[in-house]
Amino acid sequence: MPLVGDRAFPGTAWYKVDVQTGIVTIHYYEDGEKTEEFDIKEVELSGVPVN
């Protein structure tokens, strides 16, 4: 689950990292489908589910 600061994205469908720009795109579900972009320095990517 991706984390940005203290904000988690538990409904994440997918995320991608653009290695050329350093932008992480997170696509998630929270009151409908949403997509947000963040600088890679702000994002912690984890393969471990957080309950």
PDB file with SEQRES, HELIX, SHEET and CRYST1 records, atoms N, CA, C and O in Angstrom:
SEQRES   1 A   51  MET PRO LEU VAL GLY ASP ARG ALA PHE PRO GLY THR ALA          
SEQRES   2 A   51  TRP TYR LYS VAL ASP VAL GLN THR GLY ILE VAL THR ILE          
SEQRES   3 A   51  HIS TYR TYR GLU ASP GLY GLU LYS THR GLU GLU PHE ASP          
SEQRES   4 A   51  ILE LYS GLU VAL GLU LEU SER GLY VAL PRO VAL ASN              
HELIX    1 AA1 ILE A   40  GLU A   42  5                                   3    
SHEET    1 AA1 3 ARG A   7  ALA A   8  0                                        
SHEET    2 AA1 3 LEU A   3  VAL A   4 -1                                        
SHEET    3 AA1 3 VAL A  43  GLU A  44 -1                                        
SHEET    1 AA2 3 THR A  12  ASP A  18  0                                        
SHEET    2 AA2 3 ILE A  23  TYR A  29 -1                                        
SHEET    3 AA2 3 GLU A  33  ASP A  39 -1                                        
CRYST1    1.000    1.000    1.000  90.00  90.00  90.00 P 1           1          
ATOM      1  N   MET A   1       0.847  -1.166   0.000  1.00  0.00           N  
ATOM      2  CA  MET A   1       0.000   0.000   0.000  1.00  0.00           C  
ATOM      3  C   MET A   1       0.902   1.241   0.000  1.00  0.00           C  
ATOM      4  O   MET A   1       1.808   1.347   0.826  1.00  0.00           O  
ATOM      5  N   PRO A   2       0.661   2.160  -0.904  1.00  0.00           N  
ATOM      6  CA  PRO A   2       1.449   3.391  -0.908  1.00  0.00           C  
ATOM      7  C   PRO A   2       1.096   4.292   0.279  1.00  0.00           C  
ATOM      8  O   PRO A   2      -0.059   4.363   0.700  1.00  0.00           O  
ATOM      9  N   LEU A   3       2.104   4.971   0.805  1.00  0.00           N  
ATOM     10  CA  LEU A   3       1.925   5.943   1.871  1.00  0.00           C  
ATOM     11  C   LEU A   3       2.529   7.275   1.435  1.00  0.00           C  
ATOM     12  O   LEU A   3       3.615   7.313   0.856  1.00  0.00           O  
ATOM     13  N   VAL A   4       1.824   8.355   1.713  1.00  0.00           N  
ATOM     14  CA  VAL A   4       2.332   9.698   1.451  1.00  0.00           C  
ATOM     15  C   VAL A   4       2.203  10.461   2.759  1.00  0.00           C  
ATOM     16  O   VAL A   4       1.104  10.840   3.164  1.00  0.00           O  
ATOM     17  N   GLY A   5       3.337  10.683   3.414  1.00  0.00           N  
ATOM     18  CA  GLY A   5       3.288  11.272   4.754  1.00  0.00           C  
ATOM     19  C   GLY A   5       2.549  10.329   5.680  1.00  0.00           C  
ATOM     20  O   GLY A   5       2.923   9.162   5.794  1.00  0.00           O  
ATOM     21  N   ASP A   6       1.506  10.807   6.345  1.00  0.00           N  
ATOM     22  CA  ASP A   6       0.707   9.946   7.221  1.00  0.00           C  
ATOM     23  C   ASP A   6      -0.571   9.476   6.540  1.00  0.00           C  
ATOM     24  O   ASP A   6      -1.459   8.925   7.190  1.00  0.00           O  
ATOM     25  N   ARG A   7      -0.664   9.692   5.237  1.00  0.00           N  
ATOM     26  CA  ARG A   7      -1.866   9.320   4.477  1.00  0.00           C  
ATOM     27  C   ARG A   7      -1.646   7.973   3.772  1.00  0.00           C  
ATOM     28  O   ARG A   7      -0.682   7.803   3.025  1.00  0.00           O  
ATOM     29  N   ALA A   8      -2.545   7.033   4.018  1.00  0.00           N  
ATOM     30  CA  ALA A   8      -2.489   5.725   3.376  1.00  0.00           C  
ATOM     31  C   ALA A   8      -3.536   5.652   2.272  1.00  0.00           C  
ATOM     32  O   ALA A   8      -4.521   6.390   2.287  1.00  0.00           O  
ATOM     33  N   PHE A   9      -3.317   4.767   1.328  1.00  0.00           N  
ATOM     34  CA  PHE A   9      -4.243   4.555   0.219  1.00  0.00           C  
ATOM     35  C   PHE A   9      -4.691   3.093   0.211  1.00  0.00           C  
ATOM     36  O   PHE A   9      -4.241   2.318  -0.633  1.00  0.00           O  
ATOM     37  N   PRO A  10      -5.585   2.699   1.153  1.00  0.00           N  
ATOM     38  CA  PRO A  10      -5.976   1.290   1.269  1.00  0.00           C  
ATOM     39  C   PRO A  10      -6.768   0.763   0.079  1.00  0.00           C  
ATOM     40  O   PRO A  10      -6.776  -0.446  -0.151  1.00  0.00           O  
ATOM     41  N   GLY A  11      -7.425   1.615  -0.677  1.00  0.00           N  
ATOM     42  CA  GLY A  11      -8.217   1.161  -1.820  1.00  0.00           C  
ATOM     43  C   GLY A  11      -7.455   1.267  -3.133  1.00  0.00           C  
ATOM     44  O   GLY A  11      -8.057   1.471  -4.188  1.00  0.00           O  
ATOM     45  N   THR A  12      -6.123   1.129  -3.074  1.00  0.00           N  
ATOM     46  CA  THR A  12      -5.307   1.310  -4.267  1.00  0.00           C  
ATOM     47  C   THR A  12      -5.519   0.176  -5.254  1.00  0.00           C  
ATOM     48  O   THR A  12      -5.374  -0.997  -4.912  1.00  0.00           O  
ATOM     49  N   ALA A  13      -5.864   0.538  -6.480  1.00  0.00           N  
ATOM     50  CA  ALA A  13      -5.995  -0.433  -7.558  1.00  0.00           C  
ATOM     51  C   ALA A  13      -4.636  -0.661  -8.208  1.00  0.00           C  
ATOM     52  O   ALA A  13      -4.270  -1.795  -8.518  1.00  0.00           O  
ATOM     53  N   TRP A  14      -3.887   0.427  -8.412  1.00  0.00           N  
ATOM     54  CA  TRP A  14      -2.550   0.336  -8.992  1.00  0.00           C  
ATOM     55  C   TRP A  14      -1.786   1.620  -8.739  1.00  0.00           C  
ATOM     56  O   TRP A  14      -2.370   2.656  -8.423  1.00  0.00           O  
ATOM     57  N   TYR A  15      -0.479   1.536  -8.882  1.00  0.00           N  
ATOM     58  CA  TYR A  15       0.350   2.738  -8.897  1.00  0.00           C  
ATOM     59  C   TYR A  15       1.473   2.511  -9.890  1.00  0.00           C  
ATOM     60  O   TYR A  15       1.860   1.372 -10.153  1.00  0.00           O  
ATOM     61  N   LYS A  16       1.995   3.601 -10.441  1.00  0.00           N  
ATOM     62  CA  LYS A  16       3.124   3.488 -11.358  1.00  0.00           C  
ATOM     63  C   LYS A  16       4.128   4.573 -11.022  1.00  0.00           C  
ATOM     64  O   LYS A  16       3.776   5.642 -10.524  1.00  0.00           O  
ATOM     65  N   VAL A  17       5.388   4.273 -11.308  1.00  0.00           N  
ATOM     66  CA  VAL A  17       6.474   5.206 -11.052  1.00  0.00           C  
ATOM     67  C   VAL A  17       7.112   5.545 -12.391  1.00  0.00           C  
ATOM     68  O   VAL A  17       7.572   4.660 -13.112  1.00  0.00           O  
ATOM     69  N   ASP A  18       7.138   6.834 -12.719  1.00  0.00           N  
ATOM     70  CA  ASP A  18       7.825   7.295 -13.927  1.00  0.00           C  
ATOM     71  C   ASP A  18       9.258   7.614 -13.508  1.00  0.00           C  
ATOM     72  O   ASP A  18       9.504   8.615 -12.835  1.00  0.00           O  
ATOM     73  N   VAL A  19      10.194   6.768 -13.904  1.00  0.00           N  
ATOM     74  CA  VAL A  19      11.578   6.930 -13.461  1.00  0.00           C  
ATOM     75  C   VAL A  19      12.257   8.149 -14.083  1.00  0.00           C  
ATOM     76  O   VAL A  19      13.244   8.646 -13.540  1.00  0.00           O  
ATOM     77  N   GLN A  20      11.751   8.630 -15.195  1.00  0.00           N  
ATOM     78  CA  GLN A  20      12.349   9.815 -15.822  1.00  0.00           C  
ATOM     79  C   GLN A  20      11.942  11.101 -15.111  1.00  0.00           C  
ATOM     80  O   GLN A  20      12.758  12.012 -14.974  1.00  0.00           O  
ATOM     81  N   THR A  21      10.695  11.187 -14.659  1.00  0.00           N  
ATOM     82  CA  THR A  21      10.222  12.413 -14.016  1.00  0.00           C  
ATOM     83  C   THR A  21      10.205  12.320 -12.492  1.00  0.00           C  
ATOM     84  O   THR A  21      10.172  13.347 -11.813  1.00  0.00           O  
ATOM     85  N   GLY A  22      10.227  11.100 -11.943  1.00  0.00           N  
ATOM     86  CA  GLY A  22      10.142  10.922 -10.495  1.00  0.00           C  
ATOM     87  C   GLY A  22       8.735  11.117  -9.963  1.00  0.00           C  
ATOM     88  O   GLY A  22       8.549  11.391  -8.777  1.00  0.00           O  
ATOM     89  N   ILE A  23       7.738  10.976 -10.839  1.00  0.00           N  
ATOM     90  CA  ILE A  23       6.339  11.139 -10.442  1.00  0.00           C  
ATOM     91  C   ILE A  23       5.711   9.760 -10.202  1.00  0.00           C  
ATOM     92  O   ILE A  23       5.848   8.849 -11.019  1.00  0.00           O  
ATOM     93  N   VAL A  24       5.019   9.630  -9.060  1.00  0.00           N  
ATOM     94  CA  VAL A  24       4.277   8.409  -8.744  1.00  0.00           C  
ATOM     95  C   VAL A  24       2.801   8.714  -8.938  1.00  0.00           C  
ATOM     96  O   VAL A  24       2.273   9.654  -8.344  1.00  0.00           O  
ATOM     97  N   THR A  25       2.132   7.919  -9.770  1.00  0.00           N  
ATOM     98  CA  THR A  25       0.701   8.050  -9.997  1.00  0.00           C  
ATOM     99  C   THR A  25       0.001   6.944  -9.217  1.00  0.00           C  
ATOM    100  O   THR A  25       0.303   5.763  -9.394  1.00  0.00           O  
ATOM    101  N   ILE A  26      -0.937   7.332  -8.352  1.00  0.00           N  
ATOM    102  CA  ILE A  26      -1.689   6.370  -7.541  1.00  0.00           C  
ATOM    103  C   ILE A  26      -3.148   6.433  -7.971  1.00  0.00           C  
ATOM    104  O   ILE A  26      -3.774   7.493  -7.938  1.00  0.00           O  
ATOM    105  N   HIS A  27      -3.684   5.277  -8.378  1.00  0.00           N  
ATOM    106  CA  HIS A  27      -5.092   5.163  -8.770  1.00  0.00           C  
ATOM    107  C   HIS A  27      -5.783   4.363  -7.677  1.00  0.00           C  
ATOM    108  O   HIS A  27      -5.383   3.238  -7.379  1.00  0.00           O  
ATOM    109  N   TYR A  28      -6.822   4.943  -7.078  1.00  0.00           N  
ATOM    110  CA  TYR A  28      -7.456   4.305  -5.928  1.00  0.00           C  
ATOM    111  C   TYR A  28      -8.963   4.564  -5.928  1.00  0.00           C  
ATOM    112  O   TYR A  28      -9.481   5.363  -6.709  1.00  0.00           O  
ATOM    113  N   TYR A  29      -9.640   3.864  -5.031  1.00  0.00           N  
ATOM    114  CA  TYR A  29     -11.092   3.997  -4.888  1.00  0.00           C  
ATOM    115  C   TYR A  29     -11.409   4.560  -3.512  1.00  0.00           C  
ATOM    116  O   TYR A  29     -11.076   3.961  -2.490  1.00  0.00           O  
ATOM    117  N   GLU A  30     -12.066   5.734  -3.499  1.00  0.00           N  
ATOM    118  CA  GLU A  30     -12.523   6.368  -2.267  1.00  0.00           C  
ATOM    119  C   GLU A  30     -13.662   7.278  -2.688  1.00  0.00           C  
ATOM    120  O   GLU A  30     -13.430   8.363  -3.220  1.00  0.00           O  
ATOM    121  N   ASP A  31     -14.880   6.846  -2.453  1.00  0.00           N  
ATOM    122  CA  ASP A  31     -16.052   7.566  -2.972  1.00  0.00           C  
ATOM    123  C   ASP A  31     -15.955   7.692  -4.491  1.00  0.00           C  
ATOM    124  O   ASP A  31     -16.165   8.772  -5.044  1.00  0.00           O  
ATOM    125  N   GLY A  32     -15.639   6.593  -5.157  1.00  0.00           N  
ATOM    126  CA  GLY A  32     -15.451   6.577  -6.609  1.00  0.00           C  
ATOM    127  C   GLY A  32     -13.976   6.464  -6.954  1.00  0.00           C  
ATOM    128  O   GLY A  32     -13.117   6.439  -6.073  1.00  0.00           O  
ATOM    129  N   GLU A  33     -13.694   6.394  -8.259  1.00  0.00           N  
ATOM    130  CA  GLU A  33     -12.312   6.274  -8.720  1.00  0.00           C  
ATOM    131  C   GLU A  33     -11.607   7.622  -8.672  1.00  0.00           C  
ATOM    132  O   GLU A  33     -12.175   8.652  -9.036  1.00  0.00           O  
ATOM    133  N   LYS A  34     -10.353   7.596  -8.214  1.00  0.00           N  
ATOM    134  CA  LYS A  34      -9.550   8.816  -8.150  1.00  0.00           C  
ATOM    135  C   LYS A  34      -8.117   8.496  -8.558  1.00  0.00           C  
ATOM    136  O   LYS A  34      -7.655   7.366  -8.399  1.00  0.00           O  
ATOM    137  N   THR A  35      -7.424   9.493  -9.082  1.00  0.00           N  
ATOM    138  CA  THR A  35      -6.014   9.368  -9.431  1.00  0.00           C  
ATOM    139  C   THR A  35      -5.300  10.622  -8.939  1.00  0.00           C  
ATOM    140  O   THR A  35      -5.756  11.744  -9.163  1.00  0.00           O  
ATOM    141  N   GLU A  36      -4.170  10.409  -8.264  1.00  0.00           N  
ATOM    142  CA  GLU A  36      -3.360  11.534  -7.797  1.00  0.00           C  
ATOM    143  C   GLU A  36      -1.906  11.273  -8.148  1.00  0.00           C  
ATOM    144  O   GLU A  36      -1.481  10.125  -8.271  1.00  0.00           O  
ATOM    145  N   GLU A  37      -1.140  12.359  -8.309  1.00  0.00           N  
ATOM    146  CA  GLU A  37       0.287  12.255  -8.599  1.00  0.00           C  
ATOM    147  C   GLU A  37       1.084  12.901  -7.478  1.00  0.00           C  
ATOM    148  O   GLU A  37       0.684  13.919  -6.914  1.00  0.00           O  
ATOM    149  N   PHE A  38       2.230  12.282  -7.166  1.00  0.00           N  
ATOM    150  CA  PHE A  38       3.101  12.764  -6.109  1.00  0.00           C  
ATOM    151  C   PHE A  38       4.548  12.651  -6.552  1.00  0.00           C  
ATOM    152  O   PHE A  38       4.880  11.846  -7.422  1.00  0.00           O  
ATOM    153  N   ASP A  39       5.407  13.461  -5.951  1.00  0.00           N  
ATOM    154  CA  ASP A  39       6.845  13.343  -6.167  1.00  0.00           C  
ATOM    155  C   ASP A  39       7.327  12.071  -5.463  1.00  0.00           C  
ATOM    156  O   ASP A  39       6.877  11.763  -4.359  1.00  0.00           O  
ATOM    157  N   ILE A  40       8.227  11.345  -6.092  1.00  0.00           N  
ATOM    158  CA  ILE A  40       8.713  10.071  -5.546  1.00  0.00           C  
ATOM    159  C   ILE A  40       9.295  10.248  -4.140  1.00  0.00           C  
ATOM    160  O   ILE A  40       9.255   9.317  -3.336  1.00  0.00           O  
ATOM    161  N   LYS A  41       9.829  11.420  -3.840  1.00  0.00           N  
ATOM    162  CA  LYS A  41      10.423  11.670  -2.519  1.00  0.00           C  
ATOM    163  C   LYS A  41       9.373  11.702  -1.408  1.00  0.00           C  
ATOM    164  O   LYS A  41       9.711  11.548  -0.234  1.00  0.00           O  
ATOM    165  N   GLU A  42       8.110  11.898  -1.767  1.00  0.00           N  
ATOM    166  CA  GLU A  42       7.030  11.960  -0.780  1.00  0.00           C  
ATOM    167  C   GLU A  42       6.398  10.600  -0.501  1.00  0.00           C  
ATOM    168  O   GLU A  42       5.668  10.450   0.479  1.00  0.00           O  
ATOM    169  N   VAL A  43       6.669   9.606  -1.353  1.00  0.00           N  
ATOM    170  CA  VAL A  43       5.923   8.350  -1.335  1.00  0.00           C  
ATOM    171  C   VAL A  43       6.771   7.207  -0.791  1.00  0.00           C  
ATOM    172  O   VAL A  43       7.940   7.057  -1.146  1.00  0.00           O  
ATOM    173  N   GLU A  44       6.160   6.405   0.080  1.00  0.00           N  
ATOM    174  CA  GLU A  44       6.763   5.163   0.539  1.00  0.00           C  
ATOM    175  C   GLU A  44       5.926   4.032  -0.053  1.00  0.00           C  
ATOM    176  O   GLU A  44       4.722   3.947   0.189  1.00  0.00           O  
ATOM    177  N   LEU A  45       6.571   3.172  -0.827  1.00  0.00           N  
ATOM    178  CA  LEU A  45       5.863   2.062  -1.458  1.00  0.00           C  
ATOM    179  C   LEU A  45       6.138   0.797  -0.673  1.00  0.00           C  
ATOM    180  O   LEU A  45       7.283   0.508  -0.325  1.00  0.00           O  
ATOM    181  N   SER A  46       5.090   0.046  -0.396  1.00  0.00           N  
ATOM    182  CA  SER A  46       5.221  -1.164   0.407  1.00  0.00           C  
ATOM    183  C   SER A  46       4.388  -2.274  -0.203  1.00  0.00           C  
ATOM    184  O   SER A  46       3.266  -2.042  -0.653  1.00  0.00           O  
ATOM    185  N   GLY A  47       4.929  -3.468  -0.219  1.00  0.00           N  
ATOM    186  CA  GLY A  47       4.179  -4.626  -0.668  1.00  0.00           C  
ATOM    187  C   GLY A  47       3.473  -5.317   0.482  1.00  0.00           C  
ATOM    188  O   GLY A  47       2.789  -6.321   0.285  1.00  0.00           O  
ATOM    189  N   VAL A  48       3.639  -4.778   1.686  1.00  0.00           N  
ATOM    190  CA  VAL A  48       3.054  -5.386   2.878  1.00  0.00           C  
ATOM    191  C   VAL A  48       1.719  -4.719   3.171  1.00  0.00           C  
ATOM    192  O   VAL A  48       1.672  -3.501   3.339  1.00  0.00           O  
ATOM    193  N   PRO A  49       0.614  -5.495   3.237  1.00  0.00           N  
ATOM    194  CA  PRO A  49      -0.694  -4.897   3.542  1.00  0.00           C  
ATOM    195  C   PRO A  49      -0.708  -4.280   4.937  1.00  0.00           C  
ATOM    196  O   PRO A  49      -0.130  -4.834   5.872  1.00  0.00           O  
ATOM    197  N   VAL A  50      -1.358  -3.149   5.072  1.00  0.00           N  
ATOM    198  CA  VAL A  50      -1.515  -2.494   6.369  1.00  0.00           C  
ATOM    199  C   VAL A  50      -2.972  -2.607   6.761  1.00  0.00           C  
ATOM    200  O   VAL A  50      -3.850  -2.194   6.003  1.00  0.00           O  
ATOM    201  N   ASN A  51      -3.247  -3.164   7.941  1.00  0.00           N  
ATOM    202  CA  ASN A  51      -4.635  -3.341   8.395  1.00  0.00           C  
ATOM    203  C   ASN A  51      -5.091  -2.176   9.223  1.00  0.00           C  
ATOM    204  O   ASN A  51      -6.231  -2.157   9.687  1.00  0.00           O  
TER     205      ASN A  51                                                      
END                                                                             
